[in-house]
Amino acid sequence: MARPHLIISGSAQDVPYRHSDAQARDGRTRTHRIHDRMSHARLLTQNLMEARDRARETALPTQGPIPRGFTVCVEGWTDEPSAPLALEHLDANGAKLLSARDPGMHESLELAVVWMPYGAETTLLDTFTQFARDDAGGDHLRHEALVANIKRIRAASLRDFWQELTPFPGHPGKRWWEVWFATAGPHGNPALEVEAATQALGMRMSAGTLTLQDRTVAMIYATAEQLAQLLRTDAIVAEVHRPASPQPN
């Protein structure tokens, strides 16, 4: 029996994320006012280095001596939603923006989840250093909004990837999760990475995966605690969803 299909004409196009209140009247991104540039740059530098070092210490390689990178959560300011994160700069120089959440889903602040191959963090660290040195009133500042609009950086947790309007599941038991994985460069193979990671962690995965441009979708049966272990592997988690249809237990 034939089943209905969803047919979409035309082609997809990548467009940059833009906050609804992202720009001032002069067209520039609004920035959060930082009174002590040196202290702010030092804090973000410490945040990023701690997240990187923690990732190295807790890595669970499944396809090589060590995973190729690490994932961080970048937080915006709760008291100034009109000064959004400069997401376009978090998706450059090797870093990969995986997902972003506006205030109001489940948090009071804007969140961005970013994957960085080891070594790419040096560009961001250099930007923090330059921010501390620059004059706050200078017109030459290239990354003012990028640094000023970040409140803190930390290691990403599983909840940061949750993209549903309903709250993150609080039940400790096993359930099916719809997990979206990202591709790391032209030579990445998320399907193999996911299979290797789930096998290494002893988790159950449904037969087959779905590939959508630079994302691979897999259904995984696990507890939230077990699923969080994927963040230590080569598989790059991008988003976590509730399955659209019931899965057999």
ROBAPA-84342 format. One record per atom (N, C-alpha, C): residue in three letters; x, z, y. Coordinates in steps of 0.02 Angstrom, whole numbers, plus 50000, padded with zeros to 5 digits. Example, Ala and Ser with C-alpha at 12.3 -4.5 7.8 and 13.67 -1.06 7.14 Angstrom:
ala506605039049716
ala506155039049775
ala506605039049835
ser506425035449888
ser506845035749947
ser506455039450002
END
This chain:
met500425000049940
met500005000050000
met500445000050062
ala500274995750109
ala500674995350170
ala500585001550212
arg501125003650244
arg501095009450288
arg501195007250360
pro500885010750408
pro500955008750479
pro501675009650502
his501895005350546
his502565005650574
his502525006150650
leu503035009050678
leu503095009350751
leu503555003650771
ile503314998950812
ile503704993250833
ile503844993850907
ile504474993650925
ile504684994250995
ile505034987751015
ser504764984451065
ser505064978151088
ser505624979651139
gly506054974751149
gly506604975651196
gly507194979151164
ser507634981851205
ser508234985151180
ser508354991551218
ala508724996051186
ala508885002451217
ala509455001651267
gln509475006151315
gln510005006051365
gln510215013151381
asp510875014351382
asp511125020851400
asp511095021751476
val510825027351499
val510815028951570
val511065036051579
pro511415037451634
pro511665044251645
pro511105049151656
tyr511205055251631
tyr510715060651643
tyr510745062451717
arg510155063551747
arg510135065551817
arg509605070851827
his509805076351856
his509345081751871
his508865079451926
ser508245081851922
ser507735079651970
ser507895081652042
asp508305086752050
asp508475089052117
asp509235089152125
ala509565083952098
ala510285084152091
ala510655082452155
gln510345078852201
gln510725076452258
gln510435078952324
ala510895079952370
ala510695081652437
ala510515075252475
arg510335075952539
arg510115070052577
arg510675064952585
asp511305067152585
asp511855062452594
asp512045059052529
gly511685060452474
gly511815057052410
gly512305060552366
arg512635065652391
arg513125069252350
arg512795074852310
thr513085076452253
thr512815081852212
thr512895088452248
arg512375092452249
arg512415098952280
arg512875103452240
thr513215107952274
thr513695112352240
thr513535119652254
his513685123752205
his513615130952212
his514195133452255
arg514045137952300
arg514565140452345
arg515005145552308
ile515645144152304
ile516125148652272
ile516545151852327
his516525158452331
his516885162052384
his517625163152366
asp517775163852302
asp518465164952281
asp518645159452230
arg518915153952255
arg519045148252212
arg519565149752158
met520065153652177
met520595155352129
met520315159352070
ser519905164352084
ser519625168552031
ser519145164551987
his518755160052018
his518285156051979
his518665151351933
ala519175148151959
ala519575143551917
ala519925147351861
arg520165153351876
arg520505157351825
arg520025159351770
leu519395161151789
leu518895163151739
leu518725157351693
leu518595151351721
leu518425145551680
leu519005143551635
thr519615144051661
thr520205142551620
thr520245147151560
gln520145153651573
gln520145158551519
gln519585157251469
asn518985155651494
asn518415154151450
asn518585148451403
leu518835142951431
leu518965136951391
leu519525138051340
met520055141451360
met520605142751314
met520405147451258
glu519985152351273
glu519745156951222
glu519305153251171
ala518865148851195
ala518445144951150
ala518865140351105
arg519365137251134
arg519805132851095
arg520195136851043
asp520475142451062
asp520875146451016
asp520445149350960
arg519835151350978
arg519385154050927
arg519205148650876
ala519095142550900
ala518925137050855
ala519495135750806
arg520095135850830
arg520675134750786
arg520735140250734
glu520615146350754
glu520685152050709
glu520155152150654
thr519555149750670
thr518995150050623
thr518835143350590
ala519255138450601
ala519115131650576
ala519055131650500
leu518595127450476
leu518485126450405
leu518545118950391
pro519155116350385
pro519245109150376
pro518965106850309
thr518625101150311
thr518335098350250
thr518595091450234
gln518945088350283
gln519215081650272
gln519925080950297
gly520255086350313
gly520925085950338
gly521205092950347
pro521815093550374
pro522125100150383
pro521755104550434
ile521425101350483
ile521065105150533
ile520555100550566
pro519955103050583
pro519485098850619
pro519795095850682
arg519555090150703
arg519855086450758
arg519705089250826
gly519205093550831
gly519035096150897
gly518595102350892
phe518305104250949
phe517905110350952
phe517325109151001
thr516815113350995
thr516215112551036
thr516115118651081
val515965117451144
val515855122851191
val515165122151223
cys514915127651249
cys514285127651287
cys514475129151360
val514265124751404
val514395125451475
val513755127851509
glu513785133351544
glu513195136351575
glu513195135251651
gly512605133751678
gly512525133251750
gly512325139951780
trp512165139751844
trp511985145851881
trp511225146951879
thr511005152951864
thr510295154451861
thr509985154951930
asp510385156751981
asp510105158052047
asp510125151852092
glu510355146252066
glu510375140152106
glu510265134052063
pro509645132952040
pro509505127251997
pro509585120552032
ser509615120552100
ser509705114252136
ser510425112052136
ala510885116052107
ala511585114052100
ala511725113052026
pro511525107351999
pro511555106251926
pro512265104951902
leu512345105551837
leu512985103851806
leu513135096351816
ala513755094751829
ala513965087751838
ala514075084751768
leu513535082951735
leu513575080851665
leu513995074651655
glu513995070151704
glu514385064051695
glu515135065451688
his515365070951719
his516065072751713
his516215076651649
leu515695079151617
leu515785082651553
leu515765077651495
asp515635071351510
asp515605066051460
asp516135060851476
ala516755063151485
ala517295058651506
ala517965061451482
asn518475057251486
asn519155059251469
asn519215062151398
gly518845059151352
gly518875061351283
gly518335066251263
ala518075070051312
ala517535074851298
ala516885070951286
lys516445073851244
lys515825070451226
lys515235075151238
leu514805073351285
leu514195077251298
leu513715076251240
leu513555081551204
leu513125081051146
leu512385081951164
ser512235086751206
ser511545088051226
ser511545092251289
ala510965092351322
ala510885096351383
ala510175098951386
arg510105104951415
arg509435107951421
arg509345110451493
asp508785108551522
asp508615111051588
asp508365118151583
pro508385121951638
pro508085128651636
pro507345128151619
gly507115132951579
gly506395133151565
gly506215131851493
met506665128651453
met506495127651383
met506465134451347
his507055137551341
his507075144251312
his507565148651351
glu507865145751402
glu508375149251441
glu508175148851515
ser508475153251554
ser508355153151626
ser508915149351662
leu509355146251624
leu509915142751654
leu510005135951619
glu510355131551653
glu510495124951624
glu511085125551576
leu511025122151519
leu511545122251468
leu511765115251451
ala512405114351438
ala512665107951413
ala513135109451355
val513035105951300
val513455106751241
val513945100851238
val514585102351236
val515115097251242
val515615098051185
trp515765092451152
trp516285092351100
trp516925089551131
met517485092751115
met518135090551141
met518635089751085
pro518945083951078
pro519495083451031
pro520075087551058
tyr520455090651014
tyr521015094751037
tyr521485090551080
gly521645093051138
gly522055089451186
gly521655087251246
ala521015085751236
ala520595083451291
ala520455089151340
glu520505095351317
glu520355100951361
glu520875101651417
thr521465098551409
thr521985099151460
thr521765095851526
thr521375090451521
thr521135087151582
thr520675091851621
leu520235095351586
leu519785100051619
leu520175105951647
leu520665108351610
leu521075113851635
leu521455111851698
asp521705105651700
asp522045103251761
asp521555102851819
thr520935101051805
thr520425100651857
thr520285107651886
phe520265112651843
phe520165119551867
phe520745121651913
thr521345119751894
thr521935121551934
thr521905118152002
gln521705111852003
gln521655108152066
gln521105111052110
phe520565113252080
phe520015116252117
phe520245122452153
ala520665126452121
ala520905132652151
ala521365131252210
arg521705125452209
arg522185123852262
arg521865120452322
asp521315116752310
asp521025112652363
asp520675116752416
asp520655114052475
asp520295117052531
asp519545115952520
ala519145121152525
ala518425120652510
ala518075115752557
gly518355114452616
gly518025110052663
gly518275102952661
gly518725101352617
gly519015094652616
gly518545089352588
asp518585083352617
asp518175077852593
asp518485074352533
his519085076152515
his519445072752462
his519295075752393
leu518895080952390
leu518775084352327
leu518375079852280
arg518655078252223
arg518335073652176
arg517885077252126
his518075083352108
his517715086852055
his517435093552080
glu517255093752144
glu516995099952172
glu516375102352134
ala515885097852124
ala515265099752091
ala515385101452018
leu515855097951985
leu515995099351915
leu516195106651905
val516665109051945
val516935115751935
val516485121051966
ala516255119852027
ala515865124852063
ala515195126252029
asn514905121251997
asn514235122051967
asn514255124751896
ile514845126251871
ile514905129551805
ile514965137051816
lys514525140751784
lys514565148051788
lys515065150651737
arg515015148251676
arg515495150351625
arg515495145251568
ile516015145751527
ile516085141551467
ile516195146151408
arg515875144751352
arg515955148951292
arg515915144551230
ala516115147451174
ala516035143951110
ala515295142851097
ala515115136951074
ala514415135351061
ala514165139051000
ser513535141251002
ser513205144350945
ser512655139650921
leu512385140950862
leu511875136550834
leu511265135950879
arg511065141350911
arg510475141250954
arg510555136351013
asp511175135151034
asp511295130651090
asp511095123451074
phe511055121851009
phe510895114950988
phe510145113950978
trp509755119350982
trp509035118950968
trp508685114951023
gln508315109751005
gln508015105151053
gln507255105151051
glu506955109851018
glu506225110151013
glu505925114551068
leu505305113251085
leu504955117251134
leu504775124151106
thr504695124551041
thr504555130951008
thr505205134951002
pro505155141651000
pro505765145750996
pro506165144350932
phe506795145950936
phe507245145250878
phe506975149650821
pro506965147150759
pro506695151050703
pro507055157650695
gly506665163050691
gly506975169650685
gly506975172350615
his506625169050569
his506595171350500
his507275170350466
pro507535175350430
pro508195174850401
pro508235170550338
gly507675168550310
gly507665164750248
gly507875157450256
lys507915154050199
lys508105146950199
lys507515142750223
arg507675137150255
arg507185132450279
arg507525125650286
trp507105120550295
trp507375113850309
trp507505113150384
trp508075110150400
trp508265108750469
trp508405101250476
glu508195098550532
glu508385091650548
glu508985091950595
val509555089850570
val510175090550608
val510445083650628
trp510595082950691
trp510875076750717
trp511625077650727
phe512005073050700
phe512735073350705
phe512995067550748
ala513535068850783
ala513835063850827
ala514435060550793
thr514595054650817
thr515185051050793
thr515765052450839
ala516345053950812
ala516945055250852
ala517385048950851
gly517275044550900
gly517695038650905
gly517485033150858
pro517805027350863
pro517615021450823
pro517755022150749
his518185026850730
his518375027550660
his518015033350626
gly517575036650661
gly517215042250631
gly516675039850583
asn516535043850533
asn516015042250484
asn515595048550472
pro515095049650515
pro514705055850510
pro514385056950442
ala514155051650410
ala513815052450345
ala514285055650294
leu514905053250291
leu515395056150245
leu515585063150267
glu515655064250332
glu515845070850358
glu515305076050343
val514675074050351
val514125078650338
val514095080250263
glu514165075250221
glu514145076350149
glu514705080950126
ala515315079850153
ala515885084050135
ala515785091250159
ala515515091950220
ala515415098650248
ala514885102550210
thr514315099450195
thr513785102950160
thr513995104850089
gln514375100450056
gln514625102049990
gln515115107849992
ala515565107850041
ala516055113250047
ala515715119950061
leu515155119750096
leu514805125950113
leu514265127750063
gly514165123550013
gly513665124949961
gly512955124349986
met512835119950034
met512165119050061
met511845112850031
arg511185112950029
arg510805107450000
arg510605102450055
met510715096050042
met510535090850089
met510085085750054
ser509565083450087
ser509125078450057
ser509505071950047
ala509265067950001
ala509595061649985
ala509565056850044
gly510135054150062
gly510155049150116
gly510155052150185
thr510425048250232
thr510435050150302
thr510175044250343
leu509995045550405
leu509755040450450
leu510255039650507
thr510475033450519
thr510965032150572
thr510615028850631
leu510715031650691
leu510425029150753
leu510975028350804
gln511245022450811
gln511785021050857
gln512375025850845
asp512455030850889
asp513025035450880
asp512805042250853
arg512225042450820
arg511985048550790
arg511805047350717
thr511925052350675
thr511725052350605
thr511285058350593
val510695057250565
val510205062550555
val510175064450481
ala510215070850467
ala510185073350398
ala509715079350394
met509385079950337
met508955085650324
met509335090550280
ile509395096750303
ile509815101650269
ile509405108050256
tyr509445110550195
tyr509085116550175
tyr509575122450174
ala509465127150220
ala509945132750227
ala509645138150271
thr509955143950272
thr509785149050321
thr510125147150387
ala509915150250441
ala510235148950505
ala510975151050504
glu511115156450469
glu511805158750464
glu512235153750427
gln511965150950372
gln512335145950335
gln512435139650377
leu511905137450410
leu511945131350450
leu512455131950506
ala512525137850533
ala513005138950588
ala513725137650566
gln513855138250501
gln514525137050476
gln514745129750485
leu514265125250494
leu514435118150506
leu514845117450570
leu514765121950617
leu515135121550680
leu515875122550670
arg516075124850612
arg516785125950597
arg517105120050561
thr516705114850546
thr516945109350505
thr517065103050546
asp517245097650509
asp517355091150540
asp516715087950565
ala516145089850535
ala515505086950555
ala515325089350625
ile515165084850670
ile515035086650740
ile514275087250750
val514035093350750
val513315094550762
val513165092850835
ala512635088850846
ala512435087050914
ala511775090250934
glu511295090350888
glu510635093250901
glu510345096050837
val509915101050844
val509555103950787
val508815103950804
his508415101350756
his507695100650767
his507305103650708
arg506665104850720
arg506205106450666
arg506005099850633
pro506005099450566
pro505805093150533
pro505115090850555
ala505045084350565
ala504415081650587
ala503895081750532
ser504115081650469
ser503655081750412
ser503895086850362
pro503445089950324
pro503635094950274
pro504125092150223
gln504595096350202
gln505085094450151
gln504985098750089
pro505115095950030
pro505045099949968
pro505585105349964
asn505395111449944
asn505885116849938
asn506255116449871
END
